[in-house]
Amino acid sequence: MTRRGVRPVSATDLSNTGHVVFTRIARGEYFFGSALPLPGDLAQELRVPEICVRSALDRLHDLGVLERDAGRRLVVAPRERWKVRHAEPGPGAVAAARQLRDEIRDGVHRVNHPLPPGRDLARLLGFLPRDVRRALRDLAAEGLLALPVKGNAIVISSHPTPVPPAALAEQGMESAPW
């Protein structure tokens, strides 16, 4: 039920948003000590309500991934302070993400158009729904998809955002952490 045009937020919305932000941090898009974009900017980029972003950022703060600087902005905390680790995706999720990424790049799924519903997409790709859900979250973290509050994932780009090698070198990694 909505009140004054504000729709309720589900646990899935929060977990998707949190996963996308955490994956971007783990990939090195945001470095130790760097400030995150404002919640409103992230909400617009991810195409979710700002409350989802604020809630996800609060959760990441509680988990030690983010901390507040003197100006009260959220910045990325050193990895040794994190109370969580970035979970490795399973082989099914990796394969589903690879197949979806290839289909998006090849034009099977067009930019600014929604993907089929999750169960249909899992059936079409031949993967378990949980693997497809993880793949969708990972592709959203790469900047290929938007995961709106209601409806299906939307293709927003046909080219993933690469992690600059300099960013990985600054964090002492040779490749992405997964």
C-alpha positions as CSV (number, residue, x, y, z in Angstrom):
1,M,0.0,0.0,0.0
2,T,1.3,3.4,-0.8
3,R,1.0,6.6,1.1
4,R,1.6,9.9,-0.7
5,G,3.2,8.2,-3.7
6,V,5.8,6.4,-1.6
7,R,5.8,2.7,-2.2
8,P,7.0,0.2,0.5
9,V,10.5,-1.1,0.1
10,S,11.1,-4.9,0.2
11,A,14.0,-6.8,1.7
12,T,15.0,-7.8,-1.9
13,D,15.4,-4.1,-2.9
14,L,17.7,-3.5,0.1
15,S,19.7,-6.6,-0.5
16,N,20.1,-5.9,-4.2
17,T,21.2,-2.3,-3.5
18,G,23.6,-3.4,-0.8
19,H,25.1,-6.1,-2.9
20,V,25.7,-3.8,-5.8
21,V,27.4,-1.1,-3.7
22,F,29.4,-3.7,-1.8
23,T,30.5,-5.4,-5.0
24,R,31.6,-2.1,-6.4
25,I,33.7,-1.4,-3.3
26,A,35.2,-4.9,-3.4
27,R,36.1,-4.5,-7.1
28,G,38.0,-1.3,-6.3
29,E,35.7,1.2,-7.8
30,Y,35.8,3.1,-4.5
31,F,39.3,3.0,-2.8
32,F,40.1,3.0,0.9
33,G,39.5,6.4,2.2
34,S,37.5,7.7,-0.8
35,A,34.1,9.2,-0.3
36,L,31.1,7.5,-1.8
37,P,28.7,9.5,-4.0
38,L,25.8,11.0,-2.3
39,P,22.9,8.7,-1.6
40,G,20.6,10.6,-4.0
41,D,23.2,10.3,-6.8
42,L,23.6,6.6,-6.2
43,A,19.8,6.1,-6.1
44,Q,19.5,7.8,-9.4
45,E,22.3,5.8,-10.9
46,L,20.9,2.5,-9.6
47,R,17.3,3.5,-10.3
48,V,16.1,2.7,-6.9
49,P,14.5,4.9,-4.2
50,E,16.9,6.9,-2.1
51,I,15.7,5.1,1.1
52,C,17.0,1.8,-0.3
53,V,20.4,3.3,-0.8
54,R,20.5,5.0,2.6
55,S,19.4,1.7,4.3
56,A,22.1,-0.3,2.3
57,L,24.8,2.3,3.2
58,D,23.8,2.1,6.9
59,R,24.0,-1.7,6.8
60,L,27.5,-1.5,5.2
61,H,28.5,1.0,7.9
62,D,27.3,-1.4,10.5
63,L,29.4,-4.1,8.9
64,G,32.6,-2.0,9.0
65,V,32.9,-1.6,5.2
66,L,32.1,2.1,5.5
67,E,33.0,4.7,8.1
68,R,32.1,8.4,8.5
69,D,34.8,11.0,8.1
70,A,35.0,14.3,10.0
71,G,32.5,15.9,7.5
72,R,30.0,13.0,8.1
73,R,30.5,11.7,4.6
74,L,30.7,7.9,4.2
75,V,34.1,6.7,3.1
76,V,35.5,3.2,2.4
77,A,37.1,1.7,5.5
78,P,40.4,-0.3,5.4
79,R,39.7,-4.0,4.6
80,E,41.0,-5.2,8.0
81,R,38.1,-3.4,9.7
82,W,35.5,-5.2,7.5
83,K,33.3,-7.7,9.4
84,V,32.3,-9.4,6.2
85,R,34.1,-10.6,3.1
86,H,33.1,-10.5,-0.5
87,A,31.6,-13.9,-1.3
88,E,32.8,-15.7,-4.3
89,P,30.0,-16.3,-6.8
90,G,29.3,-20.0,-7.5
91,P,30.1,-21.5,-10.9
92,G,26.5,-21.4,-12.0
93,A,26.3,-17.6,-11.3
94,V,29.6,-17.0,-13.1
95,A,28.4,-18.9,-16.1
96,A,25.0,-17.2,-16.1
97,A,26.6,-13.7,-15.8
98,R,29.0,-14.6,-18.7
99,Q,26.2,-15.7,-20.9
100,L,24.0,-12.7,-20.1
101,R,27.0,-10.3,-20.6
102,D,27.6,-11.9,-24.0
103,E,23.9,-11.7,-25.0
104,I,23.8,-8.0,-24.0
105,R,27.0,-7.2,-25.9
106,D,25.7,-9.1,-28.9
107,G,22.5,-7.1,-28.9
108,V,20.1,-10.0,-27.9
109,H,18.9,-7.7,-25.1
110,R,18.7,-4.1,-26.1
111,V,19.7,-1.1,-24.0
112,N,16.8,0.6,-22.1
113,H,14.7,-2.5,-22.4
114,P,13.8,-4.9,-19.6
115,L,15.0,-8.4,-19.4
116,P,12.4,-11.3,-19.2
117,P,11.1,-12.0,-15.6
118,G,13.6,-13.9,-13.4
119,R,12.1,-17.4,-13.6
120,D,11.7,-17.1,-17.4
121,L,15.2,-15.8,-17.8
122,A,16.5,-18.7,-15.7
123,R,14.6,-21.2,-17.9
124,L,15.8,-19.5,-21.1
125,L,19.4,-19.5,-19.9
126,G,19.2,-23.0,-18.4
127,F,20.4,-22.0,-14.9
128,L,19.0,-22.1,-11.5
129,P,17.0,-19.0,-10.4
130,R,19.4,-18.3,-7.6
131,D,22.3,-18.3,-10.0
132,V,20.5,-15.9,-12.3
133,R,19.6,-13.6,-9.4
134,R,23.3,-13.5,-8.4
135,A,24.3,-12.9,-12.0
136,L,21.8,-10.0,-12.3
137,R,23.3,-8.4,-9.1
138,D,26.8,-8.8,-10.4
139,L,25.9,-7.3,-13.8
140,A,24.2,-4.4,-12.0
141,A,27.5,-3.8,-10.1
142,E,29.3,-3.7,-13.5
143,G,27.0,-1.1,-14.7
144,L,25.2,-3.2,-17.3
145,L,21.8,-3.5,-15.6
146,A,19.5,-1.5,-13.3
147,L,17.5,-3.5,-10.7
148,P,14.4,-1.4,-10.2
149,V,12.2,-1.7,-7.1
150,K,9.4,-3.1,-9.2
151,G,9.6,-5.0,-12.5
152,N,12.4,-6.7,-14.3
153,A,16.0,-5.8,-14.6
154,I,16.7,-3.2,-17.3
155,V,19.7,-3.1,-19.6
156,I,21.4,0.3,-19.2
157,S,24.6,-0.3,-21.0
158,S,26.2,-2.8,-23.4
159,H,29.7,-2.3,-22.1
160,P,30.8,-3.2,-18.6
161,T,32.6,-0.6,-16.5
162,P,36.2,-1.9,-16.3
163,V,38.2,-1.6,-13.1
164,P,41.2,0.5,-13.8
165,P,44.5,-1.5,-13.2
166,A,45.9,1.5,-11.3
167,A,43.0,1.2,-8.8
168,L,43.8,-2.5,-8.2
169,A,47.5,-1.7,-7.8
170,E,46.8,0.9,-5.2
171,Q,44.9,-1.7,-3.2
172,G,47.7,-4.3,-3.6
173,M,45.8,-6.6,-5.9
174,E,46.8,-7.9,-9.2
175,S,43.3,-8.7,-10.3
176,A,39.7,-8.3,-9.1
177,P,39.1,-9.8,-5.7
178,W,36.9,-12.6,-6.9
